[in-house]
Amino acid sequence: MTSDWGRIDADGSVFLRTADGERQIGSWQAGPAEEGIAFYTKRYDDLAADVSLLEARAELPTADPAAVRETATKMRSTVTEAAALGDLDALCKRLDGVVAKTDERLAAKAEERARAAEANVERKRALVAEAKTLADSEQWKAGADRFRTLVEEWKTIRIDRKTDSGLWDEFAKARRAFDTRRRAHFAELDAAREAAGERKAKLAAEAEKLADSTDWVATAKRYRDLMTQWKAAGRASRESDDELWQRFKAAQDSFFARRSEAFSARNEEESTNLAKKRELLEEASRLDASADPDGARKRLKSIHDRWEKIGHVPRDEKDKLERRLGDIERTIRDAASAARQIDIPESTLVIRLRESVDKLQARLERARSSGDDKLAAETEEALSTQQQWLAQAESAS
């Protein structure tokens, strides 16, 4: 019994035809020669399917080229000596192509790593250059914070030890120079902080005396003067400065709270108007332009007319109320505009990806039906990747 790629002789020996002649690959005693030919041809088909899957895997950007190359090399050894009827030489050439492609990707990765290594050296050189610039800075807090950030960034950059050591020496020298100048600066500030503490203690004492005043205008002006003096007094020690500020602020807050209460009593009408406008804002915020744009606009006009008839509100609330009403008006206009938007057709990329997913799902069903677990696993992996790309494309469209 013969086929295009081999034959089974009378004693059951199975021969494969190759470019170099025939070679025996096995024997068949399990039934008619036709079944033997089909059996060994099926083996070839399975090998060809494995090669196809490996070729597809080699094209995936997420595939590990080293792992694919190793698999292709092992598979080539298997194919070369395979007991199967078919064009094994062609399969070997296809596997050689997979190896060549992975070699190209591995070489590209090696080149990319080399470029990354050089880029990392340049990054550290840039950090050294910045450190040298910072060494002369008088922005003490910002400079110290920046040096800490540079050190943390330095730790994340990997380069060869010799180059790293040389660059670190330069970096550390610049940082030491900055720290030396910074310590000297703050030593000079100690005396100034003590004097600032004395001045602020006097300002806090005066603020406390003014806290019970009912001379609203003159006292408010004096508090503003005291605040100006406070800012000009400089920093005392941290603990003293915080304590004095709490005294000063408590006295100031007490006065202005009492003044606010007095003004509130005089401005009852403005407070009433404020409540009315807030009620209108509440009413306006409940309008839904998406369901009935025209009706929402008419109701908003009615609200606006009533708004204009209400008198003055507190000055510090007026702008906020007007902005809120304006925001609601814009929201209603935008919602009405959105209702008139048209649908955008799907992109060709989404269409192509959806077709690819459908084909892979069909292949997966065939593999599972035939009991080909290996083909099913490979197809399932490719399907997962295509589905991820499709989801990204649909969300971007």
Contacts in CASP RR format, 6 or more apart in sequence:
PFRMAT RR
TARGET T0000
AUTHOR 0000-0000-0000
METHOD contacts of the structure
MODEL  1
MTSDWGRIDADGSVFLRTADGERQIGSWQAGPAEEGIAFYTKRYDDLAAD
VSLLEARAELPTADPAAVRETATKMRSTVTEAAALGDLDALCKRLDGVVA
KTDERLAAKAEERARAAEANVERKRALVAEAKTLADSEQWKAGADRFRTL
VEEWKTIRIDRKTDSGLWDEFAKARRAFDTRRRAHFAELDAAREAAGERK
AKLAAEAEKLADSTDWVATAKRYRDLMTQWKAAGRASRESDDELWQRFKA
AQDSFFARRSEAFSARNEEESTNLAKKRELLEEASRLDASADPDGARKRL
KSIHDRWEKIGHVPRDEKDKLERRLGDIERTIRDAASAARQIDIPESTLV
IRLRESVDKLQARLERARSSGDDKLAAETEEALSTQQQWLAQAESAS
1 7 0 8 1.000
1 8 0 8 1.000
1 32 0 8 1.000
1 33 0 8 1.000
1 34 0 8 1.000
1 36 0 8 1.000
1 37 0 8 1.000
2 8 0 8 1.000
3 37 0 8 1.000
3 41 0 8 1.000
3 85 0 8 1.000
4 17 0 8 1.000
4 86 0 8 1.000
5 16 0 8 1.000
5 17 0 8 1.000
5 41 0 8 1.000
5 44 0 8 1.000
5 85 0 8 1.000
5 86 0 8 1.000
5 87 0 8 1.000
6 14 0 8 1.000
6 15 0 8 1.000
6 16 0 8 1.000
6 17 0 8 1.000
6 22 0 8 1.000
6 37 0 8 1.000
6 85 0 8 1.000
6 86 0 8 1.000
7 14 0 8 1.000
7 15 0 8 1.000
7 17 0 8 1.000
8 14 0 8 1.000
8 15 0 8 1.000
8 28 0 8 1.000
8 33 0 8 1.000
8 36 0 8 1.000
8 37 0 8 1.000
9 15 0 8 1.000
11 27 0 8 1.000
12 27 0 8 1.000
12 28 0 8 1.000
12 29 0 8 1.000
12 33 0 8 1.000
13 24 0 8 1.000
13 26 0 8 1.000
13 27 0 8 1.000
14 24 0 8 1.000
14 25 0 8 1.000
14 26 0 8 1.000
14 27 0 8 1.000
14 28 0 8 1.000
14 36 0 8 1.000
14 40 0 8 1.000
14 83 0 8 1.000
14 85 0 8 1.000
15 22 0 8 1.000
15 23 0 8 1.000
15 24 0 8 1.000
15 25 0 8 1.000
16 22 0 8 1.000
16 23 0 8 1.000
16 24 0 8 1.000
16 25 0 8 1.000
16 84 0 8 1.000
16 85 0 8 1.000
16 86 0 8 1.000
16 88 0 8 1.000
18 88 0 8 1.000
18 89 0 8 1.000
19 89 0 8 1.000
25 40 0 8 1.000
25 82 0 8 1.000
25 83 0 8 1.000
25 84 0 8 1.000
25 85 0 8 1.000
26 83 0 8 1.000
28 35 0 8 1.000
28 36 0 8 1.000
28 39 0 8 1.000
28 40 0 8 1.000
30 36 0 8 1.000
30 39 0 8 1.000
37 85 0 8 1.000
40 83 0 8 1.000
40 84 0 8 1.000
40 85 0 8 1.000
41 84 0 8 1.000
41 85 0 8 1.000
41 86 0 8 1.000
43 82 0 8 1.000
43 83 0 8 1.000
43 84 0 8 1.000
43 85 0 8 1.000
44 82 0 8 1.000
44 84 0 8 1.000
44 85 0 8 1.000
44 86 0 8 1.000
44 87 0 8 1.000
44 88 0 8 1.000
46 84 0 8 1.000
46 372 0 8 1.000
47 78 0 8 1.000
47 79 0 8 1.000
47 82 0 8 1.000
47 84 0 8 1.000
47 88 0 8 1.000
47 91 0 8 1.000
48 91 0 8 1.000
49 372 0 8 1.000
49 375 0 8 1.000
50 75 0 8 1.000
50 374 0 8 1.000
50 375 0 8 1.000
51 75 0 8 1.000
51 79 0 8 1.000
51 91 0 8 1.000
51 94 0 8 1.000
51 95 0 8 1.000
51 98 0 8 1.000
53 374 0 8 1.000
53 375 0 8 1.000
53 378 0 8 1.000
53 379 0 8 1.000
53 382 0 8 1.000
54 68 0 8 1.000
54 71 0 8 1.000
54 72 0 8 1.000
54 75 0 8 1.000
54 95 0 8 1.000
54 98 0 8 1.000
55 94 0 8 1.000
55 98 0 8 1.000
56 378 0 8 1.000
56 382 0 8 1.000
57 63 0 8 1.000
57 68 0 8 1.000
57 378 0 8 1.000
57 381 0 8 1.000
57 382 0 8 1.000
58 65 0 8 1.000
58 68 0 8 1.000
58 72 0 8 1.000
58 98 0 8 1.000
58 101 0 8 1.000
58 102 0 8 1.000
60 382 0 8 1.000
60 385 0 8 1.000
62 385 0 8 1.000
65 102 0 8 1.000
65 105 0 8 1.000
65 106 0 8 1.000
65 109 0 8 1.000
66 102 0 8 1.000
66 106 0 8 1.000
68 98 0 8 1.000
68 102 0 8 1.000
69 98 0 8 1.000
69 99 0 8 1.000
69 102 0 8 1.000
69 103 0 8 1.000
69 106 0 8 1.000
72 95 0 8 1.000
72 98 0 8 1.000
72 99 0 8 1.000
72 102 0 8 1.000
73 95 0 8 1.000
73 99 0 8 1.000
75 95 0 8 1.000
76 92 0 8 1.000
76 95 0 8 1.000
76 96 0 8 1.000
76 99 0 8 1.000
79 88 0 8 1.000
79 91 0 8 1.000
79 92 0 8 1.000
79 95 0 8 1.000
80 88 0 8 1.000
80 92 0 8 1.000
82 88 0 8 1.000
117 159 0 8 1.000
117 160 0 8 1.000
120 157 0 8 1.000
120 158 0 8 1.000
120 159 0 8 1.000
121 159 0 8 1.000
121 163 0 8 1.000
121 167 0 8 1.000
123 157 0 8 1.000
124 154 0 8 1.000
124 157 0 8 1.000
124 159 0 8 1.000
124 163 0 8 1.000
124 164 0 8 1.000
124 167 0 8 1.000
124 171 0 8 1.000
125 167 0 8 1.000
127 150 0 8 1.000
127 153 0 8 1.000
127 154 0 8 1.000
127 167 0 8 1.000
127 171 0 8 1.000
128 167 0 8 1.000
128 170 0 8 1.000
128 171 0 8 1.000
128 174 0 8 1.000
130 146 0 8 1.000
130 150 0 8 1.000
131 147 0 8 1.000
131 150 0 8 1.000
131 170 0 8 1.000
131 171 0 8 1.000
131 174 0 8 1.000
131 175 0 8 1.000
132 170 0 8 1.000
132 174 0 8 1.000
134 143 0 8 1.000
134 146 0 8 1.000
134 147 0 8 1.000
134 174 0 8 1.000
134 178 0 8 1.000
135 174 0 8 1.000
135 175 0 8 1.000
135 177 0 8 1.000
135 178 0 8 1.000
135 181 0 8 1.000
137 143 0 8 1.000
137 178 0 8 1.000
138 181 0 8 1.000
138 185 0 8 1.000
140 182 0 8 1.000
140 185 0 8 1.000
140 186 0 8 1.000
143 178 0 8 1.000
144 178 0 8 1.000
144 182 0 8 1.000
147 175 0 8 1.000
147 178 0 8 1.000
150 171 0 8 1.000
151 175 0 8 1.000
154 168 0 8 1.000
154 171 0 8 1.000
189 235 0 8 1.000
192 234 0 8 1.000
193 234 0 8 1.000
193 235 0 8 1.000
193 236 0 8 1.000
193 237 0 8 1.000
194 236 0 8 1.000
194 237 0 8 1.000
196 233 0 8 1.000
196 234 0 8 1.000
196 235 0 8 1.000
196 236 0 8 1.000
196 241 0 8 1.000
197 233 0 8 1.000
197 236 0 8 1.000
197 237 0 8 1.000
197 240 0 8 1.000
197 241 0 8 1.000
197 244 0 8 1.000
199 229 0 8 1.000
199 233 0 8 1.000
200 230 0 8 1.000
200 233 0 8 1.000
200 236 0 8 1.000
200 240 0 8 1.000
200 241 0 8 1.000
200 244 0 8 1.000
200 245 0 8 1.000
200 248 0 8 1.000
201 244 0 8 1.000
203 226 0 8 1.000
203 229 0 8 1.000
203 230 0 8 1.000
203 233 0 8 1.000
203 244 0 8 1.000
203 248 0 8 1.000
204 244 0 8 1.000
204 247 0 8 1.000
204 248 0 8 1.000
204 251 0 8 1.000
206 226 0 8 1.000
207 223 0 8 1.000
207 226 0 8 1.000
207 247 0 8 1.000
207 248 0 8 1.000
207 251 0 8 1.000
207 252 0 8 1.000
208 247 0 8 1.000
208 251 0 8 1.000
210 219 0 8 1.000
210 222 0 8 1.000
210 223 0 8 1.000
210 251 0 8 1.000
210 255 0 8 1.000
211 251 0 8 1.000
211 252 0 8 1.000
211 254 0 8 1.000
211 255 0 8 1.000
212 255 0 8 1.000
213 219 0 8 1.000
213 255 0 8 1.000
214 258 0 8 1.000
214 262 0 8 1.000
216 259 0 8 1.000
216 262 0 8 1.000
219 255 0 8 1.000
220 255 0 8 1.000
220 256 0 8 1.000
220 259 0 8 1.000
223 252 0 8 1.000
223 255 0 8 1.000
223 256 0 8 1.000
226 248 0 8 1.000
226 252 0 8 1.000
227 252 0 8 1.000
230 248 0 8 1.000
235 241 0 8 1.000
236 244 0 8 1.000
264 271 0 8 1.000
267 314 0 8 1.000
269 311 0 8 1.000
269 312 0 8 1.000
270 312 0 8 1.000
270 313 0 8 1.000
270 314 0 8 1.000
271 314 0 8 1.000
273 310 0 8 1.000
273 311 0 8 1.000
273 312 0 8 1.000
273 313 0 8 1.000
274 313 0 8 1.000
274 314 0 8 1.000
274 317 0 8 1.000
274 321 0 8 1.000
276 310 0 8 1.000
277 307 0 8 1.000
277 310 0 8 1.000
277 313 0 8 1.000
277 321 0 8 1.000
278 321 0 8 1.000
280 303 0 8 1.000
280 306 0 8 1.000
280 307 0 8 1.000
280 310 0 8 1.000
280 325 0 8 1.000
281 321 0 8 1.000
281 324 0 8 1.000
281 325 0 8 1.000
281 328 0 8 1.000
283 303 0 8 1.000
284 300 0 8 1.000
284 303 0 8 1.000
284 325 0 8 1.000
284 328 0 8 1.000
285 328 0 8 1.000
287 296 0 8 1.000
287 299 0 8 1.000
287 300 0 8 1.000
287 328 0 8 1.000
287 332 0 8 1.000
288 296 0 8 1.000
288 335 0 8 1.000
289 296 0 8 1.000
289 297 0 8 1.000
289 331 0 8 1.000
289 332 0 8 1.000
289 333 0 8 1.000
289 335 0 8 1.000
289 336 0 8 1.000
289 339 0 8 1.000
290 335 0 8 1.000
290 338 0 8 1.000
290 339 0 8 1.000
293 332 0 8 1.000
293 335 0 8 1.000
293 336 0 8 1.000
293 339 0 8 1.000
296 332 0 8 1.000
296 335 0 8 1.000
296 336 0 8 1.000
297 332 0 8 1.000
297 336 0 8 1.000
300 328 0 8 1.000
300 329 0 8 1.000
300 332 0 8 1.000
304 325 0 8 1.000
307 325 0 8 1.000
312 318 0 8 1.000
313 321 0 8 1.000
344 397 0 8 1.000
346 397 0 8 1.000
347 393 0 8 1.000
347 397 0 8 1.000
349 393 0 8 1.000
349 397 0 8 1.000
350 390 0 8 1.000
350 393 0 8 1.000
350 394 0 8 1.000
350 397 0 8 1.000
353 386 0 8 1.000
353 389 0 8 1.000
353 390 0 8 1.000
353 393 0 8 1.000
354 390 0 8 1.000
356 386 0 8 1.000
357 383 0 8 1.000
357 386 0 8 1.000
357 387 0 8 1.000
357 390 0 8 1.000
360 379 0 8 1.000
360 382 0 8 1.000
360 383 0 8 1.000
360 386 0 8 1.000
361 383 0 8 1.000
363 375 0 8 1.000
363 379 0 8 1.000
364 376 0 8 1.000
364 379 0 8 1.000
364 380 0 8 1.000
364 383 0 8 1.000
367 373 0 8 1.000
367 375 0 8 1.000
367 376 0 8 1.000
367 379 0 8 1.000
368 376 0 8 1.000
END
